[in-house]
Amino acid sequence: MAAAAAEARLFLEVRKRLQSALLILGDPNEGGLPMDVCITPTSLQMKSPGGCTELWLPAGVRLVPSSCRGLQHVAGDGLHLRLQARAEFCTKPISVFNQSSQAQECCTFYCQSCGEIIIRNRKLLRLLPLPHENWGALVDEWCCHANPFANKPLHPQENDCFTGDCFFLVNLRHDLQQPRPAVTPVERRCLSSENHLKMKPKANTKVICKRCKVMLGETVSSETTKFYMTEIIIQPSERNFPIIPRSQFVQSVIAQCLVELSSARSTFRFTLQGHDGKAYILLWLLNSDSLVIEALESSTSIKKFPLLEDLLKADSSSAWNAVKVLYQPCIKSRNAELASLWESDISVHCLTLPSATCLELLLILSRSNATLPPSLRCMNSFQNLM
């Protein structure tokens, strides 16, 4: 009985915009243990013969105990109930380019995986977003004469940094710490944030970290290099390289990309493809306002239990913001028909990352999904995660 009680689970998801919460009280013995549940505005407590699990809510989050409703028992999960919650919600949009400080500071580009310096002391005078993929067609509609920008790719100047959906575009200079790969002429078309340069490479254009051999980006032209946001950290030169767990960094960057794109373009479905052009993951963004709190203990009071604790080193708060998505893997020809349908759907946005990073992200999604209560892991044949 004590061993079963040690597996008792307390899971809380707070939706900030809806001001509501879903509470799941785990019951591994399918109703075999009596439980005493106490809900206060600032804490949750679950008592059983084997012990007590108590969770204190972080500052700014309050529950309304009198609003409890919809109590039901779900096989494999335990008790489900919903109640009102009051949570502070920040409407300030998240910027993907938040690794760097303000323009006109000297910045250093690091390999995120090993900390190797890629570009040292680059002064960025302009940080400019690239237009979306249909900008050329829009210019045709606006101009009463021939499009003056036709077939003219946008290349950053020496102190510029252009930002796409999930990459940085910078001008190469003599201070680049990496060897420049040999590049033969390529066929160029319009530049955009989704596919910054439609080209047919005739040589290997990968930019590889000389220390850890990770692919950082690709050479676009003799003067321009594309670095993927999942592979590079940009810091003011006076700061030291920040040590961030790889999986935490990858999912943080991807989450910010999804939130920013969904807000700017009302796009909620995404295809993640590798630099080799193969689709790896189909993602469907459900919401980005979830606050997740979880406890899985039996004897002592708990104030911290982050999901995937070995991957996400949370701060002293017991809660963390989560982006909820559905996903389907596309490796080894899985979901090929669905991937083909999404590819031809104009409402689906395509993001390109290094193929190795796509596989890393797929592993992160799978592990995160496995930690959810069983009833929250699937929806309409898609796998769910927070």
Secondary structure as UniProt FT lines:
FT   HELIX           2..6
FT   STRAND          10..15
FT   TURN            16..19
FT   STRAND          20..26
FT   TURN            28..29
FT   STRAND          36..39
FT   STRAND          43..48
FT   TURN            49..50
FT   STRAND          51..56
FT   TURN            59..60
FT   STRAND          61..74
FT   TURN            75..77
FT   STRAND          78..87
FT   TURN            103..104
FT   STRAND          106..111
FT   TURN            112..114
FT   STRAND          117..123
FT   STRAND          126..129
FT   TURN            133..134
FT   HELIX           135..142
FT   TURN            148..151
FT   TURN            158..159
FT   STRAND          160..163
FT   STRAND          167..171
FT   TURN            174..175
FT   STRAND          206..208
FT   TURN            210..212
FT   STRAND          215..219
FT   STRAND          224..228
FT   TURN            229..231
FT   STRAND          232..236
FT   TURN            237..238
FT   HELIX           246..265
FT   STRAND          269..274
FT   TURN            275..276
FT   STRAND          279..295
FT   STRAND          301..302
FT   TURN            307..311
FT   STRAND          319..329
FT   HELIX           331..333
FT   TURN            334..335
FT   HELIX           336..343
FT   TURN            346..347
FT   STRAND          348..353
FT   HELIX           355..371
FT   HELIX           374..376
FT   STRAND          378..379
FT   TURN            380..381
FT   STRAND          382..385
//
